[in-house]
């Protein structure tokens, strides 16, 4: 009887250990997830940078035309501030992963 309960206990320990290992991501899986997240953040950073550049061009054109009092000018200025803030937050997140992004860098 004791040997039966010991063998059941051993089986439980083996199965729980293997199930625990199965749910723990391997180094390769962690690396893959990390790389995918890095690419997502890089794409988002590029999108924010492109949007900021576009807004800056629009603002300069409005200034050249003397439309600094126009509502579109005000909206673009507010939008660019929001985009810059979001890009800064995303850059902090990106650097938090140990990666670094230069805002003047143009990636594909």
KOLNU-965984 format. One record per residue (C-alpha): residue in three letters; x, y, z. Coordinates in steps of 0.05 Angstrom, whole numbers, plus 5000, padded with zeros to 4 digits. Layout:
BEGIN
alaXYZ;...
This chain:
BEGIN
unk500050005000;unk505550485018;unk509150334953;unk502750484913;unk501851154946;unk509151314936;unk508851144862;unk502551574855;unk506052144891;unk512052064844;unk507552084783;unk504052714808;unk510653054819;unk513152854750;unk506753074715;unk506353724752;unk513653874738;unk512753724664;unk506354134659;unk509854704693;unk515554664643;unk510654634585;unk507355284606;unk513955654617;unk516255994553;unk523055784528;unk528656274515;unk527156214440;unk519756384450;unk521556974495;unk526457224442;unk521257154387;unk515957534427;unk521058064444;unk523158144371;unk515858194348;unk514458724401;unk520659114381;unk518359114308;unk511359344328;unk514259924369;unk519060114313;unk513260144263;unk509160564311;unk515061034323;unk516061104248;unk508661254239;unk508761794294;unk515162094264;unk512162104194;unk505762424221;unk509662954259;unk513763114196;unk507363174156;unk504263644208;unk510564064209;unk510364154133;unk502964344138;unk504464844193;unk510165164154;unk505665224093;unk500165554133;unk505266034164;unk507866224094;unk500766364073;unk499666804134;unk494266344162;unk496966304234;unk490166534260;unk486366004221;unk483065434260;unk486864914218;unk493365214242;unk491265164315;unk488764454305;unk495364244272;unk499364554328;unk495264184380;unk495663534340;unk503163574334;unk503863674409;unk499663054421;unk503562644370;unk510162864401;unk507762674470;unk505461984446;unk511961874409;unk515862054472;unk511761554513;unk512861024461;unk520361184459;unk520661094535;unk517260424527;unk522060234471;unk528060434514;unk525060054572;unk525959414531;unk533359594525;unk532659814453;unk534260514430;unk530960924375;unk533461554344;unk527661984320;unk531662204259;unk532661484239;unk528461254180;unk527160504182;unk523060064136;
